[in-house]
Amino acid sequence: MTLTPMEAECKFRVHSPEETRNQLQQMGAEFLRHENHRDIYLRHPSRDFRSTDEALRIREIDGEPFITYKGPRLAGPIKIRPEIELPMVSGTTEDWLKIWGNLGFEIALTVPKSREVYRFEHHTRNLTITLDHVETLGYFTEIERIVLDHSEIELAQQDIQEVGRMLHLSEIERRSYLGMLLGK
């Protein structure tokens, strides 16, 4: 059964970014790039995204905008949820925010972060590993794999858990950056 592409990911708190970078290098992860993100989370006028376990955001990566919808999470040890992400025309973020504002949407919170992006092949499957720094929250590593078929879900969970152990990461953070910041 083919699914909407789903994001399988797990976030871990990192106490020593240097140690995580060293582990990534030792295991052969390929550094791809450094990115600066500005995530603008939107609040729906009549639907509570916290209760429906959804998210709508504009993410600017080094100034280039993307719109992302994240659907409700599936049950399991690793966060797996439908994700639809589309590019927006460069320089249109503020205009889109005006349109959504006129429709009743509000900005829930803006989350700036810096991100180092790595690619790692685990048992011939590609995973994305990021080292994030979020101001006031600290450092985190996210291990992610895109799942295109229902039969891949369990394998994706295993891959992510194995790579987490390879990186000596044990402190799982189940909340989103938005959730952590709103909880402060």
N, C-alpha and C positions, 0 to 999 in steps of 0.2 A: 504494500500500500504506500503510495507516494504522499508525502506530507508537504505543507508549506515549509520552506526551509526553517529549521529550528536551530537555535543556539543552545549548545550544551556548554555550561561553564561553571567554574568554581572559583571563588575568590578567597585568597588567603592573606592574612595580615603578615607583613614583613617587618622584622625588627632591624635587619641589617641589609640594606639594598646592595652593598658591596659584596656580601656573601652570596646573595641571590645571583648577582651578575657573574660571579666566579663559578657558581654551580651551573649556570646556563652555558657558560663557555666550556666547562669541563665535559658536559654531556653532548656538546656539539650543536647546540641551538644556534641558528643563524640570525644575527642582528640585522633587522631590515631597515629601521628608521626610528627617529625621534619625532613625536608629534605633540602639539599643544592643542588641547581640547577645551571647548566651551560648550557645555551641555545645558540647554535651556529646557527645563521640564515644564509641560503645560498641564493645567488643571481644567478638566471638562466642566462646563457650566451646570450639568444636571446628572453627572455620573461620577461616582467616587472611585477613581482609579485604584486607591488603596484597597477598597473592598472587592473590586473586580480583579485585582492583581494584574493590572495593565499599566502601561506607560506610553506616553507620547512625548517625544522630544525633538528638538532641533540640535544636532551636534555640528559644531564647526570644528573642523580639523585643519589647523593652520589657516583659518579663515574661510575654508571651503565648506559650505553647509550641506547637510543631509537631514532628511526627516526620517525618524524611526518610530515604528509602532512595535511594542512588545506585548504579546498576549499573555494569558494566564499560564503559570508554571504547571508542569506535570509533576505528579508525585514521584519522589525518589531522592536519593542522597545528593544528587547533582542537580543544579538548576537547569531545567530544559524548558524552553518556551518558544512559541512561534515568534519570529522576528521578520519584519519587513522594513527594509531600509532603501531609500531612494535618494539620488542626488538632487539637490536644488540648484538653481542658477546662482552663480557666484554674485554676492552683493545684494541678495534679495531677502535676507533674514528679517530685517526690520519691517519690510513691507508685508511679509507673511505674518509676522507677529501682529501687525495692525489689522489684517484681515481676520485672524483668529480672535483678536480682542473684540472686534465688532460683532463676532458670532458668540461672544460670551466667555471664551477661553481666557484664562489668566496664567501668568507665569507663576508656577509654584516655587521654583528656585533655579538659580543658575549655578552650575558646578564647574569651576575651572580645574583642569588637571594637566599634568605633563605625563607623557606615556612613552615608554620604550617598547618597541614591538619586535618580537622574535618569532621565527618559524622553527618548528621542531617536528621531525618525522619520527613517529613512534609506531613500530610494527607496520611500516609502509603507509601509515595514515598521518596526514598533516594536522598539526595542532598549532594554534596561535597562542603564544605566551606573552603577556605584557607585564611590565613593571610600572605601576602607576604611582604618582605622588599627588595626593589631594591635600591642598592646604587645610590646616586644622585637623585633618584626619590621619595623615601620615602616609606610609608606603604600603602597597598591596600588590600581589601578583594574581593575575587572572589567567587561568588555563581554559582555552576554548576550542571547541570543535563544532563545525557545522554538520548537522544531521539532516540528510535528505530523504531517508527511508525509515519507517518505524522499526525495522529489524536492526538498525544501527544504534538505537538508543542505549541498550545495555552495554554494548561495546564502547560507546563514547564515554559512558560513566566510568568503566574500567580504565580506559586510557587516561582520563583526567586524574583519577585517583592514583594510578601508577606514576604518572609524571610528577604529581604533587609530592609523592614519597621520594622520587629521585632528586627533587629539589629541596628535600628536608623541610617541607612546609606542612604544618600540622594545625595551625590556628585558622580554621575555616570561618569566614565571615559571610553569613547568609543574607545580610541586608545589602541593599544597593547603596551607592554613595549618597543618593538622594535621601534614602531612609535613615542613614546614619546622621546626615546633617540635620534633617528635620527632627531627629531624636535628641539633638544637643540642646 
